[in-house]
Amino acid sequence: VAAEGRFSPAEIPEPTLAENELRRGVFSGATLQLLCALAAIVPEAFEVQA
């Protein structure tokens, strides 16, 4: 009787190919934005001194 009152775990479906590609695109876009922001904030670090 006690086991009947327990909740069963929720079934989470596996992500589809489109969801995986969307997630990959979001993360790569965020990484590119961070790199561009760092390059704009600290341009002196990337200059070659002659």
C-alpha positions as CSV (number, residue, x, y, z in Angstrom):
1,V,0.0,0.0,0.0
2,A,2.9,2.4,0.8
3,A,4.5,1.8,-2.6
4,E,1.3,2.9,-4.4
5,G,1.5,6.4,-3.0
6,R,5.0,7.1,-4.5
7,F,5.4,9.1,-7.6
8,S,7.0,7.6,-10.6
9,P,9.9,9.5,-12.1
10,A,9.1,11.8,-15.0
11,E,10.0,10.4,-18.4
12,I,12.3,12.9,-20.2
13,P,12.5,12.2,-23.9
14,E,15.9,12.2,-25.6
15,P,16.7,15.5,-27.4
16,T,16.2,15.4,-31.2
17,L,18.8,16.2,-33.8
18,A,17.3,19.7,-34.3
19,E,17.4,20.4,-30.5
20,N,21.0,19.3,-30.4
21,E,22.0,21.5,-33.3
22,L,20.1,24.4,-31.8
23,R,21.9,24.0,-28.5
24,R,25.3,23.7,-30.3
25,G,24.6,26.9,-32.2
26,V,23.6,28.8,-29.1
27,F,26.7,27.8,-27.3
28,S,29.0,28.5,-30.2
29,G,27.4,31.9,-30.8
30,A,27.8,32.8,-27.1
31,T,31.5,31.8,-27.3
32,L,32.0,33.9,-30.4
33,Q,30.4,36.9,-28.7
34,L,32.6,36.5,-25.6
35,L,35.7,36.4,-27.8
36,C,34.7,39.5,-29.7
37,A,33.9,41.3,-26.5
38,L,37.3,40.5,-25.1
39,A,39.0,41.6,-28.2
40,A,37.2,44.9,-28.1
41,I,37.8,45.5,-24.4
42,V,41.5,44.6,-24.4
43,P,42.9,45.5,-27.9
44,E,46.3,46.3,-26.5
45,A,47.0,42.7,-25.5
46,F,46.7,41.6,-29.1
47,E,48.9,44.2,-30.8
48,V,52.3,43.3,-32.0
49,Q,55.0,45.7,-30.8
50,A,57.7,46.5,-33.3
